[in-house]
Amino acid sequence: MPGTVAPSNPLLEAVKDVDMDSGRFKYVLIKIWDPHHKNQHKYIVRGYSRAAFHADVFEEVEPGLEGLGLECHCTGGGRVLHEPDKKSIHVYGYSQGFGLADHSIFTSVSRVLAWPITQ
């Protein structure tokens, strides 16, 4: 299942599944894995309103992941309308640079917020 790791891997578990701002912004879906256990991976969602491009989000996150000893690959991107006051998330669109993220994986990973997610 996306966003979960079995068996347990402390390196992967140390990384939050979701980190995103409020409002309307670009997001990326990133696959991360431990290079010593390549069959263990998970997907994470990152999205920041300060990023003009999807690549800006990935370039901000990538060094931190590599610093933890993880490898990563951006699988795609899209846009999000995140309204915490309404407890709602709407995901749509795609990244011209990375392509369309699998919004169903976004939805699965972002379920940790326990809010309705529409596509």
Order of alpha helices (4+ residues) and beta strands (2+ residues): alpha-beta-beta-beta-alpha-beta-beta-alpha-beta
